[in-house]
Amino acid sequence: MRMRRHSAASDEEAGIDLTPMLDVVFIMLIFFIVTSTFIKTTGIEVNTPSADSAEQQPKGNILIAVDPNGEIWIDRQQVDIRGVRAAVERLRVDQPDSSVVVQADQDARSGVVIRVMDQVRMAGVTDVALAATAGDI
């Protein structure tokens, strides 16, 4: 019986080239990262008041929360009333056509909410909404 000898060329042909598969996996990873949406939160949970006329707003890119103690939260950070304008201007650099939704707790003082909305408008945002839960009053 004769034994067959394997040459180096036949070993290379028998191997599986994983490079195209890895390219596809990396392209899919980039696609999913780019197309994914990131949920923005204010950092605290507020109990918004209910209103019969509340409507779903399709976009609300900048969220500002006001809790019952008058604390203001933007992007998971507590902000002083004097820092609201600068924070909104900073967030609008990424999304110039963004709108602002103020999520005020039902026990929050109206004076604080009005001052927050005033600071948002001074930052150049004309589309400001006040969040409410749809339902009975």
Phi, psi and omega in degrees: 000141178259141179263141178271141177254138178266134177266166180295328181293323181288331177292321180292325180289331183281340182286157179259128180272116183268357184301313179297324179294317178295323176299316180295318180297316179293323177295319177295320178298314178297319179300312182291326177293318182290322185272352180286149177257143180255129181279125179262138178232161180275334179113343178226162177260126179244151179262091184286147178290159179262151179211140179291331183267010181294136180236151176288127178263129185293331181221144176201084191282329180245120181252132177235128180248141175236120182268173183299337180275359181087009177281141183248131182236129175227127176053048179062022177229138177284134185233141173284157180302328179287343181263358182295314182300313180295321180294319179293318178298321179294318180288333180283347177298319180287323183227088186296333181260024184283155175253166182240135174242122178264119179258092182265135176295150182294341178261005179287149179287136183294332179297321179292318180296318179296319179294323177296313180297325177295318178296323179295317179292326177290340176280356176100009180266122179263339181262091180241129180239152177251124186285140176214155177267132178290135179154191182286148178277000000 
